[in-house]
Amino acid sequence: MIGALNRVRVLNNASTSFTCSSRGLRKRWQRDFLKDLYHRRIIAGGEPLTHRAFLPNWNYGSELFAFRHRLHGEDKENEHFIKALTNPTFFTRKDIADDASYAQPSLEKEIESHEDNVQLAEEGDKLLYSIVSGYFSLQFPNSPSEFIEAITNSLINDDVLAESATSLGMQHLVRTGEFPPYASTLAQSFKACLVILSPERRQQTILETIISKAISIPLEDVLPFKNPLGIVTDYAKKYLKAENVEPRLMHKSGVNSAIPLYYVGIFADQKLIGECAGETLSTAVDLASQASLLRLWGASPETLMLNFSFNQHDLSKVAKNHSIFDVVNESTDLSCYSDEELNYDPLDIVNIANNYQSIEKELGRPRIKHLRHKFSRGSIVRRSFRYLVKPRVYTI
């Protein structure tokens, strides 16, 4: 019995003398050494991009086999895509011009045919435009053809096509003179590859890779009219048989503050057809008119969801929708804002920073010293940076 009690005392004494081990602590000379290596790596910068062909396990034929399955082109052989992936600048490369052995990313027998994808890209551009515009003509049957054309042009530009080509791994398969390939080069190769596919597989590829990106398009900026109220009035009078179309202020708040809010609704014969908010009254009227116009056209973010049932139709032969000039009057303003006007930011941070001294003389110095949070030293008690003041409820 006494021996058991002694063993319990030994275990208790051992548990009280437990010490925590340090985690991730290094010696003093290692800290400065590793810090110097880190700064040297930052100054040297990242490693240059290298082609996938420089790795030992590269095989152009296997990579091309996998690519055409991702592109729904498994019914074609590899040689059908060689010409579509060849840019004219490929034959100006030094290793190709000098007939170097095993020039990458292609094999020697694939270099013998000096054919490029210029003609295929021109044909693919027409097919791509007709299929994308035909899809949105079916998706938005009440929208004008100008709206369909604007959405189509925003989806088939070089940046979107290059992003789609990169997601398919085309940046390592395209044969070009530069690396990484330019966006225009990837877009041209993507259009050329569409011609190789059959009509059914071509539509399926465009639906999955191009039209699926339409969900990120802000519809209110597709046709940014400067005076959308007049266009809404003409559409409401023709399609809704309305006699009176007017904007009304439904709600406002914070008028005398830095963030005012005006909520405006567009009414056609006392019926609400659209509403939106803005920081000024004129801005709220324009945004509400734009929202009403999209509602009359049947265009909303919910309708942008991908509809695979349209793949059963021949989208390249869909009839065009009505023109906006057939609805509005000749005196209606149809001018739109330019990209520079849409991207203009009235709050120029650089100008404010340059003129900060004049602003400080007029408004005074901000009370930065009275702020007490974990990023400041604190003003109640003089403390060093090591002892940070924790944030409290009344300081947030």
C-alpha positions as CSV (number, residue, x, y, z in Angstrom):
1,M,0.0,0.0,0.0
2,I,2.8,2.4,0.9
3,G,4.6,1.5,-2.4
4,A,1.4,2.4,-4.4
5,L,1.2,5.8,-2.7
6,N,4.8,6.6,-3.5
7,R,4.2,5.8,-7.1
8,V,1.3,8.2,-7.2
9,R,3.5,10.9,-5.7
10,V,6.1,10.4,-8.3
11,L,3.5,10.7,-11.1
12,N,2.0,13.9,-9.6
13,N,5.5,15.4,-9.3
14,A,6.2,14.5,-12.9
15,S,3.0,16.1,-14.2
16,T,3.7,19.4,-12.4
17,S,7.2,19.6,-13.9
18,F,5.9,19.4,-17.5
19,T,7.5,22.1,-19.8
20,C,6.2,23.3,-23.2
21,S,8.5,22.8,-26.2
22,S,9.3,25.7,-28.4
23,R,7.7,25.8,-31.9
24,G,9.5,27.0,-34.9
25,L,12.2,29.0,-33.0
26,R,15.6,29.1,-34.6
27,K,19.0,30.2,-33.4
28,R,20.0,33.8,-33.5
29,W,22.4,33.4,-36.5
30,Q,19.8,31.5,-38.5
31,R,17.2,34.3,-38.2
32,D,19.4,36.9,-39.9
33,F,20.7,34.4,-42.4
34,L,17.2,33.3,-43.5
35,K,16.0,36.9,-43.5
36,D,18.8,37.9,-45.8
37,L,18.0,35.0,-48.2
38,Y,14.4,36.1,-48.3
39,H,15.2,39.6,-49.2
40,R,17.7,38.4,-51.9
41,R,14.9,36.3,-53.4
42,I,12.5,39.3,-53.4
43,I,15.1,41.4,-55.2
44,A,15.9,38.7,-57.7
45,G,12.2,38.3,-58.6
46,G,10.4,35.3,-59.8
47,E,11.7,32.7,-62.2
48,P,11.0,33.3,-65.9
49,L,8.2,31.4,-67.5
50,T,9.3,28.3,-69.3
51,H,7.4,26.2,-71.8
52,R,6.0,22.9,-70.8
53,A,8.0,21.3,-73.5
54,F,11.3,21.8,-71.5
55,L,10.2,19.3,-68.9
56,P,11.4,15.7,-69.4
57,N,7.9,14.2,-69.5
58,W,6.6,16.3,-72.4
59,N,4.9,14.7,-75.4
60,Y,3.2,16.9,-77.9
61,G,1.1,14.1,-79.4
62,S,-0.2,13.0,-76.0
63,E,-1.0,16.6,-74.9
64,L,-2.8,17.2,-78.2
65,F,-4.8,14.0,-77.7
66,A,-5.9,15.2,-74.3
67,F,-6.7,18.7,-75.6
68,R,-9.0,17.6,-78.3
69,H,-11.0,15.6,-75.8
70,R,-11.4,18.7,-73.7
71,L,-12.5,20.5,-76.8
72,H,-15.1,17.8,-77.7
73,G,-13.0,17.0,-80.7
74,E,-12.4,13.3,-80.0
75,D,-13.9,12.4,-83.4
76,K,-10.9,14.0,-85.1
77,E,-7.3,13.0,-85.3
78,N,-4.3,15.0,-84.1
79,E,-3.2,16.1,-87.5
80,H,-6.5,18.0,-88.0
81,F,-5.6,20.4,-85.1
82,I,-1.9,21.0,-86.1
83,K,-2.8,23.6,-88.7
84,A,-5.4,25.2,-86.4
85,L,-2.8,25.6,-83.7
86,T,0.0,27.0,-85.9
87,N,0.5,30.8,-86.0
88,P,2.3,32.4,-88.9
89,T,5.0,33.7,-86.5
90,F,5.9,30.1,-85.7
91,F,8.0,29.7,-88.8
92,T,10.0,32.8,-88.0
93,R,11.5,31.2,-84.9
94,K,15.3,30.6,-85.1
95,D,15.1,26.9,-84.3
96,I,12.4,26.4,-86.9
97,A,14.1,28.5,-89.6
98,D,17.4,26.7,-89.1
99,D,15.8,23.2,-89.2
100,A,17.0,22.4,-85.7
101,S,16.4,18.9,-84.5
102,Y,13.4,18.2,-82.2
103,A,12.2,21.8,-82.2
104,Q,9.5,22.2,-79.6
105,P,6.6,22.2,-79.0
106,S,6.0,20.3,-82.2
107,L,7.8,17.3,-83.8
108,E,9.9,17.4,-87.0
109,K,7.3,15.7,-89.2
110,E,4.7,18.3,-88.1
111,I,6.9,21.2,-89.2
112,E,7.2,20.1,-92.8
113,S,3.8,21.4,-93.8
114,H,4.2,25.2,-93.7
115,E,0.5,26.0,-93.2
116,D,-0.9,28.5,-90.7
117,N,-4.4,29.1,-89.2
118,V,-5.1,32.6,-90.7
119,Q,-7.8,31.3,-93.1
120,L,-9.3,29.0,-90.5
121,A,-9.5,31.8,-87.9
122,E,-11.4,34.1,-90.3
123,E,-13.9,31.3,-90.9
124,G,-14.1,30.6,-87.2
125,D,-14.7,34.2,-86.3
126,K,-17.9,34.2,-88.5
127,L,-19.1,30.9,-87.0
128,L,-18.5,32.1,-83.4
129,Y,-20.3,35.4,-83.9
130,S,-23.3,33.7,-85.5
131,I,-23.7,31.0,-82.8
132,V,-23.3,33.4,-79.9
133,S,-25.7,36.0,-81.3
134,G,-28.1,33.2,-82.2
135,Y,-28.1,31.9,-78.7
136,F,-28.9,35.3,-77.1
137,S,-31.5,35.9,-79.8
138,L,-33.3,32.9,-78.5
139,Q,-32.6,33.7,-74.8
140,F,-33.8,37.3,-75.1
141,P,-36.6,37.3,-77.8
142,N,-37.9,40.7,-76.8
143,S,-34.5,42.5,-76.8
144,P,-33.4,44.5,-79.8
145,S,-30.7,43.3,-82.1
146,E,-28.3,46.1,-81.0
147,F,-28.5,44.7,-77.4
148,I,-27.7,41.2,-78.7
149,E,-24.8,42.5,-80.8
150,A,-23.3,44.3,-77.8
151,I,-23.5,41.2,-75.6
152,T,-21.9,39.1,-78.4
153,N,-19.0,41.6,-78.9
154,S,-18.3,41.6,-75.2
155,L,-18.0,37.8,-75.2
156,I,-16.0,37.2,-78.3
157,N,-13.2,39.7,-77.7
158,D,-9.6,38.5,-77.5
159,D,-9.3,38.7,-73.7
160,V,-12.3,36.4,-73.1
161,L,-11.3,33.9,-75.9
162,A,-7.7,33.9,-74.5
163,E,-9.0,33.1,-71.1
164,S,-11.1,30.3,-72.4
165,A,-8.1,28.9,-74.4
166,T,-5.9,29.0,-71.4
167,S,-8.5,27.1,-69.3
168,L,-8.3,24.4,-72.0
169,G,-4.5,24.3,-71.8
170,M,-3.9,25.8,-75.3
171,Q,-1.2,28.1,-74.2
172,H,1.3,25.2,-74.3
173,L,0.0,23.7,-77.5
174,V,-0.2,26.7,-79.8
175,R,2.7,26.9,-82.1
176,T,3.9,30.5,-82.2
177,G,7.0,32.6,-82.2
178,E,6.6,34.1,-78.7
179,F,6.1,32.7,-75.2
180,P,3.9,33.2,-73.4
181,P,1.5,33.6,-76.4
182,Y,-0.3,36.9,-76.9
183,A,-4.0,37.1,-76.2
184,S,-4.6,37.7,-79.9
185,T,-2.7,34.6,-80.8
186,L,-4.7,32.4,-78.4
187,A,-7.9,33.9,-79.6
188,Q,-7.0,33.2,-83.3
189,S,-6.1,29.6,-82.5
190,F,-9.3,29.1,-80.6
191,K,-11.4,30.3,-83.5
192,A,-9.4,28.1,-85.9
193,C,-10.0,25.0,-83.7
194,L,-13.8,25.6,-83.8
195,V,-13.8,25.1,-87.6
196,I,-12.3,21.6,-87.2
197,L,-15.2,20.5,-85.0
198,S,-18.5,19.2,-86.2
199,P,-21.5,21.6,-85.9
200,E,-23.0,19.8,-82.9
201,R,-19.7,19.6,-81.0
202,R,-18.9,23.2,-82.0
203,Q,-22.1,24.5,-80.4
204,Q,-21.5,22.5,-77.3
205,T,-17.9,23.8,-77.0
206,I,-19.1,27.4,-77.4
207,L,-21.9,27.0,-74.9
208,E,-19.6,25.6,-72.2
209,T,-16.5,27.8,-72.7
210,I,-17.8,31.2,-74.1
211,I,-21.5,31.6,-73.4
212,S,-21.1,30.4,-69.8
213,K,-19.1,33.5,-69.1
214,A,-22.1,35.7,-69.8
215,I,-23.2,35.4,-66.1
216,S,-20.4,37.9,-65.2
217,I,-21.5,40.6,-67.6
218,P,-23.3,43.6,-66.0
219,L,-26.3,44.0,-68.3
220,E,-26.9,47.6,-67.3
221,D,-23.5,48.5,-68.9
222,V,-24.0,46.6,-72.1
223,L,-25.8,49.6,-73.7
224,P,-25.2,52.5,-71.2
225,F,-27.6,55.0,-72.7
226,K,-27.2,58.6,-71.6
227,N,-31.0,59.2,-71.6
228,P,-32.7,55.9,-71.0
229,L,-35.9,57.5,-69.8
230,G,-36.9,58.5,-73.3
231,I,-36.3,55.0,-74.6
232,V,-38.3,53.4,-71.8
233,T,-41.2,55.8,-72.6
234,D,-41.2,54.8,-76.3
235,Y,-41.1,51.1,-75.4
236,A,-43.8,51.4,-72.8
237,K,-46.1,53.3,-75.1
238,K,-45.7,50.6,-77.9
239,Y,-45.7,47.4,-75.9
240,L,-47.6,48.3,-72.7
241,K,-50.0,50.7,-74.5
242,A,-49.2,53.2,-71.7
243,E,-50.2,56.9,-72.1
244,N,-48.1,58.4,-69.3
245,V,-44.6,57.3,-68.2
246,E,-43.0,59.2,-65.3
247,P,-40.3,58.7,-62.6
248,R,-41.3,59.1,-59.0
249,L,-39.2,59.5,-55.8
250,M,-40.2,56.6,-53.6
251,H,-37.7,57.0,-50.8
252,K,-34.7,59.1,-49.7
253,S,-32.3,59.1,-46.8
254,G,-29.1,60.8,-45.7
255,V,-29.6,63.7,-48.0
256,N,-27.4,66.0,-45.9
257,S,-24.8,63.3,-45.2
258,A,-21.8,62.1,-47.2
259,I,-23.7,59.0,-48.5
260,P,-27.1,60.2,-49.7
261,L,-29.6,57.8,-51.1
262,Y,-32.5,58.4,-53.5
263,Y,-34.8,55.5,-54.5
264,V,-36.7,56.2,-57.7
265,G,-39.4,54.1,-59.5
266,I,-40.6,54.3,-63.1
267,F,-44.4,54.2,-63.4
268,A,-46.4,53.6,-66.6
269,D,-50.1,54.5,-66.1
270,Q,-49.7,54.3,-62.3
271,K,-48.0,50.8,-62.5
272,L,-44.5,50.3,-61.4
273,I,-42.3,48.8,-64.2
274,G,-38.8,49.4,-62.7
275,E,-37.0,50.8,-59.7
276,C,-33.4,51.5,-58.6
277,A,-31.4,53.6,-56.1
278,G,-28.7,56.2,-56.7
279,E,-26.5,58.7,-54.9
280,T,-28.1,61.7,-56.7
281,L,-31.6,62.2,-58.0
282,S,-30.6,62.3,-61.7
283,T,-28.5,59.1,-61.3
284,A,-31.3,57.3,-59.6
285,V,-33.7,58.2,-62.5
286,D,-31.2,57.0,-65.1
287,L,-30.6,53.7,-63.2
288,A,-34.3,53.1,-62.7
289,S,-34.9,53.8,-66.4
290,Q,-32.2,51.4,-67.3
291,A,-33.6,48.7,-65.0
292,S,-37.1,49.3,-66.5
293,L,-35.7,48.9,-70.0
294,L,-34.0,45.6,-69.2
295,R,-37.2,44.4,-67.6
296,L,-39.2,45.2,-70.8
297,W,-36.6,43.4,-72.8
298,G,-36.7,40.3,-70.6
299,A,-33.0,40.6,-69.7
300,S,-32.0,39.9,-66.1
301,P,-29.2,38.1,-64.4
302,E,-31.6,35.2,-63.7
303,T,-32.1,34.7,-67.5
304,L,-28.4,34.5,-68.1
305,M,-28.3,31.0,-66.8
306,L,-27.0,28.5,-69.3
307,N,-29.7,26.8,-71.3
308,F,-28.5,23.6,-72.9
309,S,-31.9,23.0,-74.6
310,F,-30.8,25.6,-77.3
311,N,-28.1,23.2,-78.4
312,Q,-30.8,21.3,-80.2
313,H,-31.3,24.2,-82.6
314,D,-28.9,25.4,-85.3
315,L,-27.8,28.6,-83.6
316,S,-26.0,29.9,-86.6
317,K,-29.3,30.3,-88.5
318,V,-31.5,32.0,-85.9
319,A,-33.4,35.0,-87.2
320,K,-32.4,38.4,-85.8
321,N,-34.6,40.3,-83.3
322,H,-36.2,43.7,-83.9
323,S,-34.1,46.8,-84.2
324,I,-34.4,49.5,-81.6
325,F,-34.8,52.1,-84.4
326,D,-38.2,50.4,-85.2
327,V,-39.6,51.3,-81.8
328,V,-38.2,54.7,-80.6
329,N,-38.9,58.0,-82.2
330,E,-36.4,59.8,-84.4
331,S,-36.0,62.6,-81.8
332,T,-35.1,60.1,-79.0
333,D,-31.5,60.3,-77.8
334,L,-29.7,56.9,-78.4
335,S,-26.2,58.0,-77.5
336,C,-24.2,55.9,-75.0
337,Y,-21.4,56.6,-72.6
338,S,-18.0,55.7,-73.7
339,D,-15.6,53.4,-71.8
340,E,-13.6,56.3,-70.5
341,E,-16.7,58.0,-69.1
342,L,-17.9,54.8,-67.4
343,N,-14.5,54.1,-65.9
344,Y,-14.0,57.7,-64.7
345,D,-13.6,57.9,-60.9
346,P,-14.4,61.4,-59.5
347,L,-12.4,60.5,-56.3
348,D,-8.9,60.9,-57.6
349,I,-6.7,59.5,-54.8
350,V,-3.4,60.7,-56.5
351,N,-4.7,64.3,-56.8
352,I,-5.9,64.3,-53.2
353,A,-2.5,63.0,-52.0
354,N,-0.7,65.7,-54.0
355,N,-2.9,68.5,-52.6
356,Y,-3.1,67.1,-49.1
357,Q,-1.4,70.1,-47.6
358,S,-3.9,72.6,-48.9
359,I,-6.8,70.3,-47.8
360,E,-5.2,70.1,-44.3
361,K,-5.1,73.9,-44.0
362,E,-8.8,74.2,-44.8
363,L,-10.1,71.2,-42.9
364,G,-7.5,70.8,-40.2
365,R,-5.5,67.8,-39.1
366,P,-7.5,64.6,-38.4
367,R,-7.5,63.4,-34.8
368,I,-5.4,60.3,-35.5
369,K,-3.8,60.5,-32.0
370,H,-7.2,59.8,-30.4
371,L,-7.7,56.5,-32.2
372,R,-7.0,53.5,-30.0
373,H,-6.8,50.2,-31.7
374,K,-4.3,47.4,-32.2
375,F,-2.4,49.2,-34.9
376,S,-1.7,52.4,-32.8
377,R,0.5,53.0,-29.8
378,G,-2.3,54.4,-27.7
379,S,-2.7,57.8,-26.2
380,I,-3.9,57.0,-22.7
381,V,-0.6,55.7,-21.4
382,R,2.8,56.1,-23.2
383,R,3.7,52.7,-24.4
384,S,6.1,51.3,-26.9
385,F,5.1,49.5,-30.1
386,R,5.6,46.2,-28.4
387,Y,2.6,46.7,-26.2
388,L,-0.4,47.2,-28.5
389,V,-3.7,48.5,-27.2
390,K,-6.5,45.9,-27.8
391,P,-9.6,47.2,-29.6
392,R,-12.7,47.8,-27.5
393,V,-16.4,48.1,-28.3
394,Y,-16.5,51.9,-28.2
395,T,-13.3,52.2,-30.4
396,I,-14.7,50.3,-33.4
